[in-house]
Amino acid sequence: MCYSNTGSCRICLKPSEKLELFDYMIIPIMNYGSDIWGSHIAPDMDKIYMRFLKYVLNVRTQTTNTAVFRELGRFSLDILRIERI
């Protein structure tokens, strides 16, 4: 466990553990029904996904998306949805 500056207890996870939890718990919800709506572009979901990835890396929001994807070895949700079809 980690302690914040305020002394409150919080759980610290490695970036790989955060990504694994996101993959198993959040992405299935975000992609629910994507095989029906096909390769529809969903910019709001992509924003949420990118915000989370930048949070995991602890980088500024101005960091390029390409750099974040390459650093983590990830692809956009659009590509993941196309793979499901």
Residue pairs with C-beta under 8 A, 6 or more apart in sequence:
1 9
1 10
1 11
1 12
2 9
2 10
2 11
2 12
3 9
3 10
4 10
13 21
15 56
15 57
15 72
18 56
19 56
19 72
19 74
22 52
26 52
27 77
27 80
30 45
30 48
30 49
30 77
31 77
31 80
31 81
31 84
34 40
34 81
34 84
34 85
35 84
35 85
38 85
39 78
39 81
39 82
39 85
40 81
41 78
42 77
42 78
45 77
46 76
46 77
46 78
49 76
49 77
50 65
50 68
51 61
53 68
53 69
53 72
53 74
54 60
54 61
54 63
54 68
56 72
57 63
57 68
57 71
57 72
59 68
65 76
68 74
69 75
69 76
